[in-house]
Structures are given as structure tokens and as C-alpha cells.
Amino acid sequence: MGATKTDFFTDEQNKIAIIAKALGHPARIAIIEYLLKVNECICGDIVNELPLAQPTVSQHLKELKNAGLIKGNIEGNSVCYCIDEKAFEVLNTFFSNIIATVKKQNCC
């Protein structure tokens, strides 16, 4: 079987692309903003904060978790979610490097 297109890029490039894709939906941004606002692990309250059905919210949470943006721990019958700072550190480094490079350029 041949190589997939992602095989031609670095692990870092693939990781950033996965994170960016997960951030590419406003509901996921809203979930992250909510988790930042409450500043603690949330069990089940997220559905009440969004104008979306529970299965839809669950799917968005799954995408965020798969990208490493949030963590989830099982507590009883529910899963509690909070921000996973590691993925945001990757983004911070990526965007900080872009900003530092752009500031040095003398381009249009």
C-alpha cells in the first residue's frame, strides 16, 4: 500500500493540521471558550450551554478530544472535560514563530 499524503509532512505539521481542523467549527470554539470560562472540569453542563442536541455536542467533544485539545475523565455515568494545555502549547509555539518571522520581514 502506498504512502498517504500526510506521510510527506513532519509530525509537527500533521499535529498542527489536526488541531486546526478540530478548531474549524464554531461549536468547538464555543466549547473551548466555555471550558476556559468555568476553569474546571465539566460533567454534562456543556449541552446546556450550546444550542445543539446532546449527540451533536458529544460528536464535537469527541473531535476536540481526538485532536488533544481537551481531556476527558469518566466519573460515574458521565465524562468530565477540561482543557488539555499541551495542544495549546503546540499552537502557541507555532503562532509565536509565525509572528516573530512576520515582524522581521519587509514585505507588502
Secondary structure, 3 states (H helix, E strand, C coil): CCCCHHHHCCHHHHHHHHHHHHCCCHHHHHHHHHHHHHCCCEECCHHHHCCCCHHHHHHHHHHHHHCCCEEEEEECCEEEEEECHHHHHHHHHHHHHHHHHHHHCCCC
